[in-house]
């Protein structure tokens, strides 16, 4: 299971997933703003995402980065892949992640690929099953990655030796 991480001493790589123009209608007309979706990670299993909104794109990206660094979690990895197959859901978004043999690479769509790459997962197969909304796909991917657990973690949770789990 994923746990919150103290990000102060981690060097992050940042990836901008999506920016879009959004507007709010008020009595005097429409107010235009920009929304940014950013993912940060260290390439070794620590990842976070954030959404920022501001009047200018650079300000929205800056807010999203600050939010992403506050939401960093640690993901359970098995070498360069994930320990087991899993489905993650968020809203209408649903993603399927499957472990792959070394050398396979990242086989996944654009939004999911960015998240998996920045997490440090090099061999994986992924499929977005429902929504292709970038925010829902990122949140569903995070849901899947944070739900992963290794054999050692399962054994410790059940209080039995690792050999008994397999």
KEKE-3310 file (N, C-alpha, C; in steps of 0.2 Angstrom, whole numbers, plus 5000, padded with zeros to 4 digits):
npx = (5004:5002:5011:5011:5024:5039:5044:5054:5068:5069:5073:5064:5057:5048:5032:5022:5005:4993:4985:4972:4960:4948:4932:4922:4905:4899:4889:4894:4899:4910:4923:4939:4951:4965:4969:4980:4987:4999:5012:5023:5039:5052:5057:5060:5049:5042:5029:5018:5003:4996:4984:4982:4975:4974:4975:4984:4994:5008:5007:4997:5003:5013:5006:5000:5012:5016:5005:5006:5018:5015:5007:5014:5017:5022:5026:5023:5035:5041:5056:5058:5045:5027:5020:5009:4994:4981:4967:4962:4951:4943:4930:4923:4934:4944:4957:4968:4981:4995:5009:5024:5037:5055:5062:5051:5046:5036:5019:5007:4994:4995:4993:4993:5005:5014:5013:5017:5030:5037:5036:5045:5043:5047:5044:5029:5011:4998:4980:4968:4952:4939:4935:4943:4947:4960:4962:4954:4960:4973:4971:4964:4975:4984:4976:4976:4990:4993:4987:4994:5003:5017:5023:5030:5024:5011:5013:5018:5007:4998:5004:5012:5024:5034:5034:5023:5013:5014)
npy = (4994:5012:5025:5041:5053:5061:5075:5084:5081:5075:5074:5080:5076:5084:5084:5091:5088:5092:5107:5119:5130:5138:5144:5155:5160:5175:5188:5200:5195:5183:5175:5171:5158:5148:5131:5118:5102:5093:5081:5074:5066:5055:5045:5033:5027:5036:5047:5061:5071:5086:5099:5115:5131:5147:5164:5166:5155:5151:5154:5145:5133:5133:5133:5120:5112:5115:5109:5096:5092:5091:5080:5068:5051:5034:5021:5003:4993:4981:4977:4983:4984:4982:4973:4965:4962:4975:4985:5002:5015:5030:5041:5042:5037:5023:5012:4999:4990:4980:4969:4967:4959:4961:4973:4975:4988:5003:5001:5010:5023:5041:5050:5041:5035:5045:5047:5034:5033:5044:5039:5029:5016:5004:4993:4989:4986:4995:5000:5011:5011:5017:5032:5046:5057:5068:5071:5062:5050:5051:5052:5039:5031:5034:5029:5015:5013:5016:5006:4995:4981:4972:4955:4954:4964:4960:4948:4953:4960:4950:4943:4931:4920:4924:4913:4907:4915:4914)
npz = (5000:4997:5004:5012:5008:5014:5005:5004:5003:4991:4974:4961:4945:4933:4924:4912:4910:4904:4899:4900:4894:4904:4909:4918:4921:4925:4933:4926:4914:4905:4914:4910:4913:4917:4917:4924:4923:4932:4934:4946:4949:4955:4948:4954:4961:4968:4967:4962:4959:4953:4952:4945:4945:4937:4932:4922:4912:4916:4930:4934:4931:4940:4952:4951:4952:4965:4972:4967:4973:4986:4987:4986:4984:4989:4978:4976:4969:4958:4954:4938:4934:4939:4954:4952:4942:4940:4942:4941:4947:4944:4946:4930:4924:4920:4922:4916:4922:4918:4923:4915:4905:4907:4896:4888:4889:4890:4887:4884:4884:4880:4892:4903:4900:4903:4917:4922:4917:4924:4936:4936:4931:4920:4912:4907:4904:4899:4899:4895:4899:4900:4901:4893:4898:4903:4917:4924:4920:4925:4939:4940:4937:4947:4957:4955:4955:4969:4975:4974:4980:4987:4988:5000:5008:5009:5016:5028:5032:5035:5044:5041:5035:5020:5010:5012:5007:4993)
capx = (5000:5006:5011:5014:5032:5042:5047:5059:5075:5069:5074:5059:5056:5041:5029:5015:5001:4988:4983:4966:4957:4942:4929:4916:4901:4897:4885:4897:4901:4914:4930:4943:4956:4969:4970:4986:4988:5006:5014:5030:5041:5059:5059:5061:5043:5039:5025:5012:5000:4993:4980:4982:4971:4976:4973:4989:4997:5014:5005:4993:5008:5017:5001:5000:5018:5016:5000:5009:5024:5012:5003:5018:5016:5027:5023:5027:5038:5045:5061:5056:5038:5023:5020:5003:4989:4977:4962:4961:4946:4941:4925:4922:4940:4946:4963:4970:4989:4998:5016:5027:5044:5060:5063:5045:5044:5029:5014:5001:4992:4999:4992:4995:5013:5018:5013:5021:5037:5040:5036:5051:5041:5050:5041:5022:5006:4992:4975:4962:4946:4933:4936:4950:4948:4967:4962:4952:4965:4979:4968:4963:4981:4986:4972:4979:4997:4994:4984:4998:5006:5022:5022:5032:5019:5005:5015:5019:5001:4994:5008:5014:5031:5033:5033:5016:5009:5015)
capy = (5000:5018:5030:5048:5054:5068:5076:5089:5080:5071:5078:5078:5078:5087:5083:5094:5083:5095:5114:5120:5136:5137:5150:5155:5165:5179:5193:5204:5191:5177:5176:5166:5156:5142:5125:5114:5096:5091:5075:5075:5060:5054:5039:5027:5025:5042:5051:5065:5075:5092:5103:5122:5136:5154:5169:5165:5148:5150:5154:5139:5127:5134:5131:5113:5109:5115:5104:5089:5090:5090:5074:5063:5045:5029:5015:4997:4991:4974:4979:4988:4983:4981:4966:4961:4966:4979:4990:5008:5019:5037:5044:5038:5034:5016:5010:4992:4990:4973:4969:4965:4956:4966:4975:4977:4995:5006:5001:5014:5029:5047:5052:5036:5034:5050:5045:5028:5035:5048:5034:5024:5010:5004:4988:4988:4986:4998:5002:5016:5007:5021:5039:5048:5064:5067:5071:5056:5045:5052:5050:5032:5028:5034:5024:5009:5012:5016:5000:4989:4978:4967:4949:4955:4968:4955:4943:4956:4962:4944:4940:4924:4920:4925:4907:4905:4919:4912)
capz = (5000:4996:5010:5011:5008:5015:4998:5005:5001:4984:4967:4956:4938:4932:4917:4911:4906:4901:4901:4896:4895:4907:4910:4923:4919:4931:4931:4921:4908:4907:4917:4908:4917:4914:4922:4922:4927:4932:4938:4948:4952:4955:4944:4959:4964:4972:4962:4964:4954:4956:4947:4947:4941:4938:4926:4917:4911:4920:4937:4934:4931:4947:4958:4950:4954:4972:4974:4966:4978:4993:4986:4984:4988:4986:4974:4977:4962:4957:4949:4933:4933:4945:4956:4950:4938:4944:4939:4945:4945:4947:4942:4924:4922:4923:4919:4918:4922:4919:4923:4908:4905:4906:4889:4885:4888:4892:4882:4887:4880:4882:4898:4907:4899:4907:4924:4923:4915:4929:4942:4936:4929:4913:4908:4909:4899:4902:4894:4897:4898:4899:4900:4891:4901:4906:4924:4927:4918:4929:4945:4940:4937:4954:4962:4953:4958:4976:4978:4973:4986:4985:4992:5007:5011:5010:5021:5034:5035:5037:5049:5039:5031:5012:5006:5013:5002:4986)
cpx = (5004:5006:5013:5021:5034:5046:5052:5066:5075:5069:5069:5060:5049:5038:5022:5011:4996:4987:4977:4963:4950:4939:4923:4912:4898:4892:4887:4899:4905:4921:4934:4949:4960:4970:4976:4986:4995:5007:5021:5033:5049:5062:5061:5055:5040:5035:5020:5009:4997:4989:4980:4978:4973:4974:4978:4992:5003:5012:5001:4998:5012:5013:5001:5006:5018:5011:5003:5014:5021:5008:5008:5017:5021:5023:5027:5029:5041:5050:5059:5049:5034:5022:5014:4998:4984:4973:4961:4955:4945:4936:4923:4928:4942:4952:4965:4978:4991:5006:5018:5034:5049:5061:5057:5044:5038:5024:5008:5000:4996:4999:4995:5003:5017:5019:5017:5028:5040:5040:5042:5049:5043:5047:5034:5017:5000:4987:4970:4956:4939:4935:4943:4951:4955:4966:4959:4956:4971:4976:4967:4970:4984:4983:4975:4986:4998:4991:4988:5001:5011:5020:5024:5027:5013:5007:5015:5012:4997:4998:5011:5021:5029:5032:5026:5011:5008:5011)
cpy = (5006:5022:5036:5049:5061:5070:5081:5088:5076:5076:5076:5080:5080:5086:5087:5090:5087:5103:5115:5127:5135:5143:5149:5161:5168:5184:5198:5201:5185:5179:5170:5165:5150:5137:5121:5108:5094:5085:5076:5068:5060:5049:5033:5026:5030:5046:5055:5069:5081:5095:5110:5126:5143:5158:5168:5158:5147:5149:5147:5133:5127:5131:5123:5110:5109:5110:5097:5087:5089:5083:5068:5057:5040:5023:5009:4994:4984:4975:4984:4988:4983:4974:4962:4966:4970:4984:4996:5012:5025:5040:5040:5035:5027:5014:5003:4992:4982:4973:4966:4963:4961:4967:4976:4984:4997:5006:5004:5020:5035:5049:5047:5035:5039:5049:5039:5029:5039:5044:5030:5017:5009:4998:4987:4989:4990:5000:5006:5013:5011:5028:5041:5055:5063:5067:5065:5050:5045:5050:5042:5028:5028:5030:5017:5008:5012:5010:4994:4987:4973:4961:4950:4959:4964:4951:4947:4958:4956:4941:4932:4925:4921:4919:4905:4909:4916:4905)
cpz = (5000:5003:5008:5012:5010:5008:4998:5002:4994:4979:4962:4949:4937:4925:4917:4907:4902:4903:4897:4898:4898:4908:4915:4921:4925:4928:4925:4914:4910:4909:4914:4912:4914:4919:4919:4926:4926:4936:4939:4950:4952:4951:4948:4963:4968:4966:4965:4959:4957:4950:4950:4942:4942:4931:4920:4917:4916:4928:4938:4935:4938:4952:4957:4953:4962:4975:4973:4971:4985:4993:4984:4988:4985:4983:4975:4970:4963:4952:4944:4931:4939:4947:4954:4945:4942:4940:4944:4942:4948:4943:4936:4921:4925:4919:4921:4917:4923:4919:4916:4909:4904:4898:4885:4884:4891:4887:4885:4883:4883:4889:4903:4906:4903:4914:4926:4922:4921:4935:4942:4934:4922:4909:4911:4903:4902:4896:4898:4895:4896:4897:4897:4893:4905:4914:4927:4925:4923:4936:4946:4940:4944:4958:4961:4956:4965:4979:4977:4980:4984:4990:4999:5011:5013:5016:5028:5037:5038:5043:5048:5035:5023:5008:5007:5009:4995:4985)
residu = (UNK:UNK:UNK:UNK:UNK:UNK:UNK:UNK:UNK:UNK:UNK:UNK:UNK:UNK:UNK:UNK:UNK:UNK:UNK:UNK:UNK:UNK:UNK:UNK:UNK:UNK:UNK:UNK:UNK:UNK:UNK:UNK:UNK:UNK:UNK:UNK:UNK:UNK:UNK:UNK:UNK:UNK:UNK:UNK:UNK:UNK:UNK:UNK:UNK:UNK:UNK:UNK:UNK:UNK:UNK:UNK:UNK:UNK:UNK:UNK:UNK:UNK:UNK:UNK:UNK:UNK:UNK:UNK:UNK:UNK:UNK:UNK:UNK:UNK:UNK:UNK:UNK:UNK:UNK:UNK:UNK:UNK:UNK:UNK:UNK:UNK:UNK:UNK:UNK:UNK:UNK:UNK:UNK:UNK:UNK:UNK:UNK:UNK:UNK:UNK:UNK:UNK:UNK:UNK:UNK:UNK:UNK:UNK:UNK:UNK:UNK:UNK:UNK:UNK:UNK:UNK:UNK:UNK:UNK:UNK:UNK:UNK:UNK:UNK:UNK:UNK:UNK:UNK:UNK:UNK:UNK:UNK:UNK:UNK:UNK:UNK:UNK:UNK:UNK:UNK:UNK:UNK:UNK:UNK:UNK:UNK:UNK:UNK:UNK:UNK:UNK:UNK:UNK:UNK:UNK:UNK:UNK:UNK:UNK:UNK:UNK:UNK:UNK:UNK:UNK:UNK)
# end
